[in-house]
Amino acid sequence: MYYSKNKIRNYLRFIIVFTLAIYTSSCNKFLAITPTNAVSDQIAITDSASASNALRGNYRTLADGLSSFYFDVLLSGNDILYTQSSAYSLQFLYHTLTSDNDDLGTIWANEYAVINQANFILSKVPDLQNISDKYKSQILGEAYFLRGIAYFNLARTFGNVQLFLKPTLEVSDKYGVSQSPKDEVLNQVLNDLNDAISLLPDVLNRNRATKKSAIALRSRLFLYLDNWDAAEKDASSVISDSSNYKLVYPYSLFYTSSDNSEIIFEASYSLNYPNGMYSGWKSGGNYRPNDSIISLLNDPEVGGSRKSLLTKSGNTILGNLYPSSNGTDPIPLIRVAELFLIRAEARAHLGNYVGAFSDLNKVRSRADLPNIAVSNNSIIYDYLEKEGRVEFALEPYRWFNLVRTGRAASVLNVSEAFRYLFPIPTSEIQADKSLIQNPGYSSSN
């Protein structure tokens, strides 16, 4: 089932209500925490079991918000089509966003719901007595990781946003807090990931945060910080663990196998909590690959075996990243192919072009493409951009990477630089007069 964005928006609008409301439901559901006017937050997280439930709720909130966010970012990257007439979705496709776009409020509310749930865990778990130190560290590490993901998404989407490092108990608690500069938000992401890495166990788990998944996410962050040495080091740390993390062959195995070494971290789904991306891509859904990406994926010299990302229903070409018939496919958030391309970019900036082309060719080889000979060092960046486009054709990478590398204007013809950030949602500015709209946008529309 694909929920309308208005429904999701309404469900998430009041972050604290969402974060606090679910605790009193049956214990087999994922936990948020009860409103303070219903059950004291002092008894919400009291032991190992309730802390575990709170953490599962935190993962659930992250997973539930991905489909709206990912489809909008994919539309911004201009490799997919929207088949309906909703002005909100078409604004992402044509880069004409206005601040009253309802999808923006959905993205904003969900990320802050993840943050507030993580903050509750981080505020309560340290004081628990009836829990082992080892498990306490793991829970805290996972909460730091989840908060880091959410702030990373907010910073690269909206720029300057509010930093909340303690839980907000009432909706009004979040009003009047000034936005922090984007650089400070990214630095907070780095702090959260550093804390996560120090606390998380070095074990294998593809749908829970571990030390290696936090290191992998930090390598992505270092690209945004232009810290090439650190990006290369972190990517290498995970790539070197080839017994657990490696490119899988054939290409389609990374999204058709239930457990494979390509995936570093993914969001999981079930029949009760289906993957919203799945229904959006299926026959009758609202999203399609466009002619440009279809041509590239079907080109044997560009797409190679990555053409498996496409499937047909009658005469209609559909996305095939979520091939199940029931919406239980996971959404990959970090995978090994990205780390090879991260390391290739970092190595190129460090002058190690041989190493950069070697990493690039590993990704190409897995897609049944020939190696690129090192003939002109300057072409590495062009190849990285092209390979990233087809390797992650149905994943939300292109928009953010083109903005990050300063290529959005020439590639996507987005000449107005202020559009590289999305506007702060009108609903948030109307509710909180301390919020300042991003330059170039009106606060009312």
Protein Blocks (a to p, Z undefined) as FASTA:
>chain_A
ZZdfklmmmmmmpmmlmmmmmmmmcfkbccddddfklbccklmpmcfklmmmmmmmmmmm
mmmmmmmmmmmmmmmnopaccfbfbfklmmmmnopacfklmklmmmmmmmmmmmmmmmmm
mmmmmmpmbbcfklmmmmmmmmmmmmmmmmmmmmmmnopacddfbdcfbfklmgoiacdd
fklmmmmmmmmmmmmmmmpccdddfkbccfklmmmmmmmmmmmnopaklmmmmmmmmmmm
mmlgccdddfklmmmpfbdfkbmbdcdddfklccfklmmmmghiabdcdfklmmmmmmmk
lnmmmlmmpccehjaccdfkbmcfnopaccdfbdfklmmmmmmmmmmmnopamlmmmmmm
mmmmmnopacdddfblklmmmmmmmmmmmmmmmbcfklmmmmmnopmmmmnopablklmp
ccddfklmmmmmmbccdehiafkZZ
